[in-house]
Amino acid sequence: MGHHHDHGHGHHHHGRGASKQALLVSLLIISVFLIVEMIGGFLTNSLALLSDAGHMLSDASALLLSLVAMHFAARPPSAQKTFGMHRFEILAALINGVTLVVISLIILWEAYQRLLNPPEVASGTMIVIATIGLLANIAAAFILMRGDYKENMNVRSAYLHVLGDLLGSVGAILGGILMWAFDWYIADPLISVIVAVLIMISAWRVTKESVHILLEGAPSRLDTTQIAEKLQQLSGVIAVHDLHVWTVTSGFESLTCHLIVEDDLPSYPILTKALQLLQHDFGITHATIQIENSSVQHDNMQCQEGNQPQAGHDHSHNTACHDHNH
């Protein structure tokens, strides 16, 4: 009976070109204003500006990393890397997330030192520079929103960087106004703390999602138990086992499973129905389904039945865990 494949890969390459252009333009904008803010931060002695510049540096590296990731992801699959370099995008998102956590911890430590002894800040200049930074971030965020930031996790991680940075610029402006109006220099480290916390929240989300994908976790939008149940309801299917669903990269989900069917039934009509069901009900266009009947024995293969979503009665043969090199 063997393996049957559906080759309608749903790689969702639409929008990649637009995303790449959006990332490139955003990178140029952010890089220019990163230099402006860093110089401004040192000249005005403002941690709020420097923390915003630190965030902009992470933005620039995030955008650069995303562009590099897109370049690698576009490479065709090889004999060694059968999925191509798609995972590089998820890896880039993970590195971005971890980098953001480190930057926010550095800002928090420096803010703690300054809260104990707030230094004087040239608030007027700080307001001007922070306003320019804000405009740069609004432009970059707008450009990234026009890319497929909802579909593409890599673009979304870059977008979150810019969004957090935008809030940082707003904070720096508010801090500057408070210091300029009331000589309230403690506002500078306080604003920095808020910026650091905002950075950390967005970093946690991106890191958690990318780790989940790298650990071959099932996509959050899909219920594997429900998939198994629906497949088992197909006419002629006795049981479903060894079901795996995972995300290769943004917009590219993959599924493998074994269907045990009644003896003497032709397998192709069942296979066709199963593939149609997966595409129609769950939006899965890349599936590998193995059709089996009572003649198929798995005694020579080791398997963990674990907490796999199962459907149907306990079948006569030992359930197999194929080594699908995902």
C-alpha positions in Angstrom: 0.0 0.0 0.0 2.9 2.2 0.8 3.2 6.0 1.2 1.1 8.4 -0.8 1.9 12.1 -1.0 0.0 15.3 -1.7 2.5 17.6 -3.5 0.4 20.8 -3.3 2.9 22.5 -1.0 1.3 25.5 0.7 4.5 27.4 1.0 2.7 30.8 0.8 5.5 32.5 -1.1 3.1 35.3 -2.0 4.1 38.5 -0.3 7.8 37.4 0.2 9.0 40.0 -2.3 6.9 42.8 -0.7 8.2 41.7 2.7 11.8 41.8 1.6 11.4 45.3 0.2 9.6 46.4 3.4 12.4 45.0 5.5 15.1 46.7 3.4 13.5 50.1 3.4 12.8 49.8 7.2 16.5 48.8 7.8 17.7 51.9 6.0 15.4 54.2 8.0 16.2 52.6 11.3 20.0 52.6 10.7 20.2 56.3 10.0 18.2 57.3 13.1 20.0 54.8 15.2 23.2 56.8 14.7 21.4 60.1 15.3 19.9 58.7 18.6 23.2 57.2 19.9 25.1 60.5 19.3 22.2 62.4 20.8 22.0 60.1 23.8 25.7 60.6 24.7 25.5 64.4 24.0 22.4 64.9 26.2 23.4 62.2 28.8 20.0 60.7 28.5 19.5 57.0 29.2 16.0 57.1 27.8 17.5 58.1 24.4 20.3 55.6 24.7 17.9 52.8 25.6 15.8 53.8 22.6 19.0 53.7 20.5 19.8 50.3 22.0 16.3 49.2 20.9 16.9 50.7 17.5 20.2 48.7 17.3 18.2 45.6 18.0 15.7 46.7 15.4 18.5 47.1 12.8 20.0 43.7 13.6 16.6 42.1 13.6 15.8 43.5 10.2 19.2 42.5 8.9 18.8 39.0 10.3 15.3 38.8 8.8 16.7 39.8 5.4 19.5 37.2 5.6 16.9 34.6 6.7 14.7 35.4 3.7 17.7 35.0 1.4 18.5 31.5 2.9 14.8 30.5 3.0 14.5 31.1 -0.7 17.2 28.5 -1.5 15.9 25.3 -3.1 15.9 22.1 -1.1 18.9 19.8 -1.5 19.6 16.1 -0.9 20.8 16.9 2.6 18.3 19.7 3.5 15.1 18.3 2.1 13.0 21.2 3.4 15.5 23.7 2.1 16.6 26.5 4.5 13.0 27.5 5.6 13.8 27.0 9.3 16.4 29.7 9.1 13.6 32.3 9.4 12.4 30.7 12.7 16.0 30.6 13.9 16.4 34.3 13.1 13.2 35.1 15.0 14.5 33.2 18.0 17.9 35.1 17.9 16.0 38.4 17.7 13.9 37.5 20.7 16.9 36.4 22.9 18.8 39.6 21.8 15.9 41.8 22.9 15.8 40.1 26.4 19.6 40.8 26.9 19.2 44.4 25.8 16.3 45.0 28.1 18.2 43.5 31.1 21.2 45.8 30.3 18.8 48.9 30.2 17.1 47.8 33.5 20.5 47.5 35.3 21.7 51.0 34.0 18.3 52.4 35.0 18.6 51.0 38.5 22.0 52.8 38.9 20.5 56.0 37.7 17.4 55.8 39.9 19.8 55.9 42.9 21.5 59.0 41.6 19.7 60.7 38.7 22.2 62.7 36.5 21.3 65.9 34.8 20.0 65.6 31.2 19.9 68.2 28.3 16.1 67.8 28.0 15.5 70.3 25.1 17.9 68.5 22.7 16.6 65.2 23.9 13.0 66.0 23.0 14.0 67.1 19.4 16.0 63.9 18.8 13.4 61.6 20.3 10.7 63.2 18.1 12.8 62.5 15.0 13.3 58.9 16.3 9.5 58.6 16.7 8.9 59.8 13.1 11.4 57.2 11.8 9.7 54.4 13.8 6.3 55.4 12.5 7.6 55.3 8.9 9.3 51.9 9.5 6.2 50.4 11.2 4.0 51.6 8.4 6.2 50.0 5.8 6.4 46.7 7.6 2.6 46.6 8.1 2.3 46.7 4.3 4.5 43.5 4.1 2.8 40.3 5.2 3.6 40.8 8.9 0.5 38.7 10.0 1.5 35.7 7.9 5.3 35.8 8.3 6.7 35.3 11.8 10.0 36.8 10.8 8.5 40.1 9.5 6.2 40.1 12.6 9.2 39.8 15.0 10.8 42.8 13.1 7.5 44.7 13.3 7.3 44.1 17.1 10.8 45.4 17.5 9.8 48.6 15.7 6.5 48.9 17.5 8.3 48.6 20.9 10.8 51.1 19.7 8.1 53.5 18.7 6.7 53.4 22.3 10.2 54.0 23.5 10.5 57.2 21.5 7.1 58.3 22.9 8.5 57.6 26.4 11.7 59.5 25.7 9.6 62.5 24.5 7.5 62.4 27.7 10.6 62.1 29.9 12.2 65.0 28.1 9.1 67.2 28.6 9.0 66.3 32.4 12.7 67.2 32.8 12.4 70.3 30.8 9.3 71.6 32.7 10.0 70.4 36.2 13.8 69.4 36.3 12.5 66.0 37.2 15.6 64.0 36.2 14.4 60.7 37.7 11.9 60.6 34.8 14.8 59.5 32.5 15.6 56.2 34.2 11.9 55.6 34.9 11.0 55.9 31.2 13.9 53.5 30.4 12.4 50.9 32.8 9.0 51.1 31.0 10.8 50.8 27.6 12.8 47.7 28.8 9.6 46.0 30.1 7.8 46.7 26.8 10.8 45.2 24.9 10.8 42.2 27.1 7.1 41.4 26.6 7.4 41.4 22.8 10.6 39.4 23.0 9.0 36.8 25.2 6.2 36.2 22.6 8.5 35.9 19.7 10.9 33.6 21.6 8.1 31.4 22.9 6.6 30.9 19.4 9.9 30.3 17.7 10.9 27.7 20.3 7.6 26.0 19.9 8.1 25.7 16.1 11.7 24.5 16.5 10.5 21.8 19.0 8.1 20.5 16.2 5.1 21.6 18.2 1.7 21.4 16.5 0.5 24.8 15.2 -1.7 26.6 17.8 -4.6 27.0 15.4 -4.9 23.2 14.9 -6.4 20.6 17.2 -4.6 17.3 16.5 -7.3 15.2 18.4 -10.0 16.8 16.2 -8.0 16.0 13.0 -7.6 12.3 14.1 -11.3 12.1 14.8 -12.4 13.6 11.5 -10.1 11.3 9.5 -11.4 8.3 11.4 -15.0 9.2 10.5 -14.1 8.7 6.8 -15.9 5.7 5.2 -13.6 2.6 5.3 -11.2 4.0 7.9 -10.8 1.8 11.0 -8.2 3.8 12.9 -5.8 6.7 12.7 -2.4 6.6 14.4 1.1 8.1 14.3 -0.3 11.5 13.5 2.2 14.4 13.4 1.5 18.0 12.6 4.3 20.7 12.6 5.2 24.0 11.2 8.2 24.1 8.9 8.2 27.9 8.6 5.6 30.7 8.6 2.6 29.6 6.5 4.0 26.2 5.7 2.5 23.4 7.8 3.1 19.7 7.3 1.2 16.5 8.4 2.0 12.8 8.4 -0.2 10.0 9.6 -1.1 6.3 9.1 -4.7 5.3 8.3 -5.8 1.7 8.9 -8.5 0.8 6.4 -10.8 -2.2 5.9 -9.2 -5.1 4.1 -10.0 -5.4 0.3 -10.9 -1.7 0.1 -9.0 0.3 -2.6 -6.8 2.8 -0.9 -6.7 5.7 -3.4 -10.4 6.8 -3.0 -9.8 6.9 0.8 -6.5 8.8 0.3 -8.2 11.3 -1.9 -11.0 11.9 0.6 -8.5 12.3 3.5 -6.3 14.8 1.6 -9.5 16.8 0.6 -10.6 16.8 4.2 -7.3 18.0 5.5 -7.2 20.9 3.0 -10.8 21.9 3.3 -11.3 21.6 7.0 -7.9 22.4 8.3 -6.1 24.3 5.6 -3.3 21.7 5.4 -2.0 21.3 1.9 1.2 19.4 2.6 0.3 15.9 3.8 1.9 12.4 3.7 -0.5 9.7 4.5 0.3 6.0 4.8 -2.6 3.6 4.1 -2.5 0.3 5.9 -4.7 -2.8 6.3 -4.3 -5.9 8.5 -1.5 -7.3 6.3 0.9 -4.5 7.3 3.1 -5.5 10.2 5.3 -3.1 12.2 7.0 -5.6 14.5 10.5 -4.6 13.3 10.0 -0.9 14.3 10.1 0.7 17.7 7.3 3.0 18.6 6.3 5.2 21.5 2.5 5.4 21.6 2.9 8.2 24.1 0.2 10.9 24.2 -0.4 10.7 20.5 -3.8 11.7 19.3 -5.4 8.3 18.5 -8.7 7.4 16.9 -10.2 4.0 16.5 -9.7 0.7 18.3 -6.4 -0.9 19.4 -5.1 -2.4 16.2 -3.5 -5.8 15.9 0.0 -4.6 14.9 2.5 -2.6 16.9 2.1 1.0 16.2 5.0 2.4 14.3 6.9 5.6 14.7 8.6 6.2 11.4 11.7 8.3 11.5 10.3 11.0 9.3 13.3 13.3 9.1 11.4 16.5 9.6 
